[in-house]
Amino acid sequence: MKIKPLGDRVVIKNLEAEETTRGGIILAGAAKEKPVMAEVLAVGPGGNVDGKEITMHVAEGQKVIYSKYAGTEVKLDGEEFIIVRQGDILAVVE
């Protein structure tokens, strides 16, 4: 199944969080922080959103950092995705 975002929305998938600390301590599932780095899977067309002209600045395949509690989590075909607005993306990782 393919997700096609509308407007200024972007579909992202979290990258795996590290399971060990720098000191070598293995973290339990509950102790892990929610990851804030993800890969862009699909990008909406932008255009006129809420009366403003929006140009999309991210592209499929880029790694991004997004706001910690942003977006809507969606589970399709056993995989988890997050749909966020472009404004919730803070940076592109190069």
Secondary structure by P-SEA (a helix, b strand, c coil): cbbbbcccbbbbbbccccccccccccccccccccccbbbbcccccccccccbbbbbcccccccccccccbbbbbbcccbbbbbbcccccccccc
